[in-house]
């Protein structure tokens, strides 16, 4: 085994060096730091990869060429370079990198997240937009968001002493809220899965960059992914079978709005050869992998920041009190009256974008970015976290200042605020995420008083991977606001 491993390392080293020399010849590549054989620049990545990559960009420039094992990588950390990638070369960078995860967890790269750009991806994107994320669909699902938010408030007020402070784990609270909303939209019932069952895992793994490690069972990557996929697939197939049985049994009510699965089954009946159960499971999977953790983590960051900044918390509370009539709970339709609440959410997304490096793209052909050559097959990483904290672009970028978004609907122009990505592969669920975040945060602030647990500030240490979450789950103290007791008692 040792001889085999040594031989593989030697062969791969020679291949890597020759490939790198050949690819670099006669090309105007971006600046690049010194690299190691085999690993390339992988050794430069730390746990907080967005910070490590920011340091590289500060030293080598906003466009940096990296080599992650056998994969060429273009690191972008300026708005102008991001604009060239996602405007002038949007089609070129409309693909996702091939990976072990895309094949195993992405139903052989057929899901909307992993599928290569083309007719199949466009069909999935169009269907998802119409059924879930269009303005009409978001309006239809507003009742679900309202009902689940009220259930959450009811649970929080279900105790006898309304004047006593109680502690709540907001990490768990937000995840359950978002998960229940997704479940109701998808299949019309609530359900419970573990917090990490549909976690936004890796799109690429170490073995994708150093392929020979797959042959020596490095960390049993594939085995773990296959075990997870079997569990996910069984859960999703169960939801489809249950909905199909309900439809075949005639138990769906006439005139009742269809769940997402019921709408998909209707489409499947029209084109069964194309819309197989596997394609349907991939469409449903998106709602859980991209729609739960991302939204709940954003809400957790927002509440953490507000607890550390009581002046801003009181300001948004006053905005809600001044714009929502007494005795009325906040609704989706009221969110446009609360611009400061939207500023808080935008500022949270600026400081703590859930996907700090966005989702990786890959080039489908050779192109140029700000005069530098980019080869076909190059992975594109856009450090949104670094762009959104760049002192050349933002006044006091490390400070929590929601006012900087005042009067700017949807954020800034010029690619300096891109928490949901841009271009063809931008997040399709940003509208739903913003509505649910606004409704949930606004309702909790409207109904309850909030305090930190103890005198110390909330810990804002990060755990960075594909998504940027808090190292320590947020716990806070709350109690019902006296002015809301009458309406809370009626829930």
N, C-alpha and C positions, 0 to 999 in steps of 0.2 A: 504493500500500500504506500509506504514512504517513497519507494522508487517511482511508482506511478505518479504520485503527487509531484515529486521533483521534476519529472519529465514534463508533466503538464505545465508546471510553472515556467520551465525553460522555453517550451514551445510557445506558450502564450506571450512570454516576454519578447521573444524574437519577432513574433507576429505583430505585437503592439508597437514595437520600435519602428519596424519597417513601414507599417500602416501610417504611423504618425509622421514619419519623415516624408513619405510619398504624398500624404494629404496636405502637408504644409508647403511643399515645393511649388514655387511660382504662384503662391497665393498671398493676398494681403489680409492676413488674419488679424483680429483684434489683439491687443496686448494680453499677455498670459504670464502668470507666475511660474517659477520653476516647478517641475513635476517629477514624480517618482515612476520608475518602471512598474508596469502592471496597474498600479493604483491610480496613476495620473495625479489628480488633485483631490482625490477622495479623502486623503489624510488631513486636508485643511478644514474639512467640515466638522463642526462641533455639534453638541446637542442642540444649541440654538443656531440652526443653520442659516436663518435669515440674518442674524447678527454677524456670523462668520463671513457670509457672502458680502454683507455691507462693507466689512473691513477690507475685503479684497477689492471691491469697487472703489473705495476711497483711495487705495494705493495705486491701482492699475487703470482706473477710468470707468466711466459709466457703461462701457461695452467691453466685456472681458471674455476671453476665450478660455475654456476649461476642458479638461479631459477627465471624465469619470470612468476609469477603467478603459473599456473599448468604445465608450460613448463620447462623442463630441458635444459640448455644451456651450451655448451662448447665454451669458449672464447679462441682463439688461437692468439698469437701475436709474434711468433718466426718462422723463416724460417724452422727450423728442425721439429717443430710440424706441420706446414702447409704441409711440404713434406710428413710426415707420413699420414696425412689426405687425401692428393690428389694423392699420389703415391701408397703406400702400401694398403690403405683403400679407394681408389677412388670409387670403386663400392659400398662400404658400405655407403659412403656419397654422392651418386649420385642422391638422392631424394630431393625434396623441401618440406618444412613444409606444412601440411594442414592448410588452413586458409579461412576466409570469402572471402577474395579477390580472392583466387584461384578458388573458386566455382562460384562467381558472375562475376568477371572481366575476369576470365580465362576459360570461357565456360566449367564449371564443371571440371576444372583441365585437360583439353585436349589440351591446347596450349603448344608450345615447352618450354615456360618459366616455366609453372606450372606442366606439366605432370610428373608423377612418372617415374623413370627409368625403361625401358622395351622396348618391341617391338614397341609399338606405338610411344614412344619418339624417338627411333632410326630411324623410318621411317620419322618422321618430320625433324629430324636433317639432315638426308641424303638428303632429298628433298630440304631443304633450302640451304644446302651447294652447291648442284649441280646447282640450279637455280639462286642463288644470290651471294654466297660468295666464290666459287671456283676461281682459278686463271683465268680460261677461262671466267667466268662470269664477274669478275672484269675488265678484259680487254675489254669485250663487252660494259660495262657500263661506260667506261672511257670517251666516247664522251659526255655522259649526264653530268658528273661532269665538263668537260671542258666547255660545253655550258652554264651551269648554273653559273659557276664562271665568265665567260665573261659577262654574263648579269648583274651580280652584279657590275663588274667593270664599265660597261657602265652606269649604274644608278649613280654611284658615280662620274663619270666625266661629267655628263649631267648638266653643268652650265657654264655660260659665262666667269667669271673671274677665270682663272686657277691658278692665283698666290695667291688668297685669301684662308685663312684657313677656313675650314668648319667643323662643329661638326656633329658627327654621333653616334647613339646608336648601338654599336657593338653587344650587346646582341640580339637585334631584327634582326640585319643584318645577324648574323650567324644562328639564328634559321630559318629565312626565306630561306636562302640558303640551309641548310640541309633538311628542309621540302620539298622544291621544287625538290631537287635531289631524295628524297624518292618517292615523288608523280610521277615523271617521270619514275622512275624504275618500280614502282608498276603498274601504270595505263596509263602512256604515256601523262599525262597532269598535269599542275600546278593547285594547289588549295590552299585554305586558311582555316585553322582552328585555333582556339584560342590557345595561347601558352600552356595552361594547359589542353586542351582537351585530349591529349594523354600523359600527363605528367607521368613520372615514379613514380606512387603513391606507397602507402605502399603495401608490400607483406604480412606483418602481421600487425594486429591492436591490440590495448590494449584489445579489447574484445576476441581476440584469446587466450590471456593469462589468462584472468579472465572471463570465459564464462558466468557466471550468469549475467553479465552486459548487455548481449544481451536481456535478458528478461525484463529489465527495460528501454529499449530504449536508452542506453547510447550514447549520441551524434548522435542518428539516423544513426549509421554507415551503416547498411545494406540498409536503404532507400536511402541514398546518393549514395552508390555504384550502386544500381539498377537503379537509375535515370541516372547516368553516363553511365552505360552499355547500356541502351536503346538508348542513343544518339550515342554512339560508334557503336553499332550494326547496327543502321539505316544507318550511314555513310558508313560502310564497305559493307553492303548489297547493297547499291546504287551503289558502285563501281563495284561490281560483276555483278549486273543486267545490268549495262551500257555496260560492256565488253561482256557479253553474248549476248546482243541485237546486238552489233556491229558484233560479229562473225556470228550470225544467219542471219544477213542481208548481209553478204558477203562483208562488207566494209573494212575488214583487207587486207592490201596490201600483195600480194604474194612476198615472199622473205624478207619482213620486219621483223626485230627482234621482237619477241613476248615480250609483257610486262609480268611482273610477274603474273598478274591475268590471262592473256590469257594462259600462260603456265600451271597454276593451273587448269583452266577450261578444258584444253586438258587432263590432268591427271584425272580429275574428270569423263570425259566421258568414260575413260577406266575402272575406278573402282568407279562408282557412289555410291555404298552402303557404302564404306569406306570414300571416300573423299566427305563428305556432304558439303553443304554451310557453316555449322558451323565450320567444320575443316578448310575450306579455309579461313574463316574470322579470325580464330585464327592464321593462318600462316601469313596473311597480317598484323594483329595487331602487331606482333613482330617488323615489320619494323618501325612502328610509335612509339611504346612505348620504345623500346630499341635502336632505331637507330637515333632519332632526337635530343632530349635534351642532351644525353650523349656526342655526337660529338660536338654540338654547344657550350656546356658549357666548354669542353676542349679547344676549340679555344679561347673562351673568357678569360679563365685563362692564356693561352699562351700569348695573346696580352697584358694582364694586366702586366704580368711579364716582357715582353720585353719593355713596356713603362716605367717601373720602373728601367730597366737596359739598358740604351741607348747604352752602349758599345757592349752588345750582339746583340742588334737590328742592329747596324751598321755592325757587323761581319757577320751576316747572309745575310744582304743586299749585302755586298761585295762578299760573296760566290755565290749568285745568279747572280750578274753582271759578275763575272769571268767565270761562267759555262754555262750561257744562252746567245747565240749570240744576239747582238743588233738588235732590230726590231722584236724579236720573244718573244711571251708570253710563260710563263712556261707551260709545259704539264705534264701529268702523267708520261710519259716515261722519263722525266728529273729528277724525284725525286731521283733516285739512285745517281745522280751527286751531291746531296746536303746533305752530311752526317751531317753537323752542324745543318741544319734545323731539321733533324730527332732527333738529340741530344736535341734540344729545346723542341720538342714534348714529348720525353721520360722524360726529367727533369720536365716538367709540370705535366705529369701523375704520377711521383714519389711524387711530393709535394702536388698535388691536384687530387688524383685518384677520378674519378667521383663517383664510388661506394666504399666509404672508408672502409666499412665492407664487401665488395663483396656482392653477393646475398646469402641469407641464404641457407644452406644445412640441411639435416636431416639424421640421421643414420637409416639404414634398419635392422640392427642387432647389437648385442653387439660386442664391439671391444676394443682394448687397444691402447692408444696414449701415447707414451713415458712412458709406465709402468702403467698409470692410466686407470681405468675402465671407459668405456663409454657405457651407456645403449642404447638399441634400442629406437628410437624415440627422441633422443637428437638432439637439434638444434645446428648446427655448425656456429659460427660467426668467421670469420678470419679478424682481424683488419689490413688490408693491409696498411692503412694510418700510423699506428704505426710502422709496420715493415719497411716501406719505409722511416721513419724518425728516425730510431733507431741509436743513436750515436755509438753503438757497431758495426754496420754494414756499416755506411756511414761516410765519412769525412765531417765535417761541415754540418750536415743533414738539418739544417734549411735554408741554403744558396741556392740560385739559381745558380747552376754551371753546365751548359750543357756539359762542357768538360768532366765530369765524365763518360759520355756515349760514348766518342770518341773511335772508333774502336771496339765497342761492338754492333753488329747488333741485334736488337730485345730486348736488355736489358741484365741483368745479369743472370747467372745461380744460382742455389741454393735457389730459392724461396724467394729472398729478393726484387724482383721487379715483382709484380703480379697484375698490375692494371686491367687486363682483366680477372682475375681468371685463374685457371689451371685445368687440368683434363677433364673429360668427359663433365662437365657442364660449361666449360669456354666459354666466349663470342664468338659466331661464327662470329660476324661482325667486329672483331678487324681489319682485313685487309682493309675493306672498310673505316672504321673510320680513320685509319692512312693515307690512300691515300687521302681522301677528306680533312682532316685537313692539310696535307702537301701542297696540291694543293692550297687550299684557302688562307692559311697564306702566303705561298710563293708568290702567285700572288699579294696579297695586299701589301706585302713588296716590291715587284719588281716595282709595278706601282705607289705607293704613298709614300709621306713623312708622318710620324706619330709623333704626339706630345701629351703629356698630356695636359689636360685642366687645366691650372694653374700650379703653381710651386710645389704644394704638390704631394706626391707620390699617385699612384692609391690605393684606399682602398682595402685591401685583406681580409676583414672580410668575414667569411663563414656563409652560411645557410646550416645546415647539416640535412639530413634525410636519405632516401635511396640513394639519390644522393647529391653530394657536390657542391653547386652552390655559386655564389657571392651574398653577402647580398645587394650590390648596383650594379645595372647593369652598365657595362662599357660604358662610353662615352669618345670619343677621338677626337682630331683635325687631319685633314688630308688635303693634297692637292696633285695634280699630280706632279710627278717628271718631271723636264724639259726634261730629256733624254728619257722619255717615251711618250712625247706629240704626236709625229708623229704617233705612233702605236695606241695610245688611241683615236686619232681623227678618226681613220678608223673603230672603233668598231661599 
